[in-house]
Amino acid sequence: MLDYSALRAVSMVVQTGSFEKAAALLNVTPSAVSQRVKQLEERLGVVLIVRGNPCTATEKGEWLCRHMENVGMLEDELFGRLPALVDPGEPKQRVTLHIATNADSLGTWFVEAISGFAKRSPYLLNIAIDDQDHTAEWLQRGRVIAAVTSLEKPIQGCRRMSLGALRYHATASPAFIARHFSKGVTPEAILNAPALTFNQKDRLQSRWIRQTFGEDFAYPSHWLPSTQGFVDACLVGMGWGMNPIQLVREHLEAGRLVELIPDTPLDIPLYWQVNRLAADRLAELTREITATAKAHLSA
């Protein structure tokens, strides 16, 4: 039998980042939370929580947290049909859904999609950010219950839906173009023109170079982990970067930014993958995600 009081303790510690905050939400003492977690860890023979500031889940702990998300959704559904089961003396625990997406989706269309769901749903949302080529790993490791990802192949135990493509343009300010590409945008010129890179996982600039020139080559780069920061840095002439069309369309039309090479967009297909156990209960979220993506992404 599963000890759900212990499972809830683990889930709350991970969600809040501390035993004290978890205790406050569970209406028990911090020592009671600590004892429940310790007993469960001893019973399973594994560490579930890495103690620290904040406390975080191990891989086994993440799987237990996703299980509790599913249990919470099932309980909400059951209590809605049988309200007499609700204990008025127990503090109501709202379910927090963990979802992963890429920063550029979050900065362009994803907030619109989840906000509609959040307004009508009792669930809270915890959004994790990673590169679109790596968000699938969060699903595979049980760290999230759904993800926006560039992985077309369905992840084991998940349902997959195509969302469309996020279109990027290689852009820079006119002054940057004049300074670094006065004789044209050539491989030789790019070797000396600073690009902008989000982080070590960001391969968009390299993909555009390969797609446009048919080869790979190195280039200097500034490192700037911000979607809006990319646009701002391009506007002030700091470097060239791959920006979503939703964020630079007006700048391109006004001439504040220009494409390095006209009509050379890079399309990144995106997919919505959701855990099969939760898919039916997250159908409304999936509808919001797919409808909003259809309105904002390229076919």
PyMOL commands that set and color helices and strands:
alter all, ss='L'
color gray80, all
select helices_A, chain A and resi 4-16+19-26+30-44+59-81+83-85+103-120+135-140+174-180+187-190+204-213+227-235+245-254+276-279+283-296
alter helices_A, ss='H'
color red, helices_A
select strands_A, chain A and resi 49-50+56-57+96-101+124-129+146-149+158-172+195-197+221-223+241-244+258-259+266-275
alter strands_A, ss='S'
color yellow, strands_A
deselect
rebuild
show_as cartoon
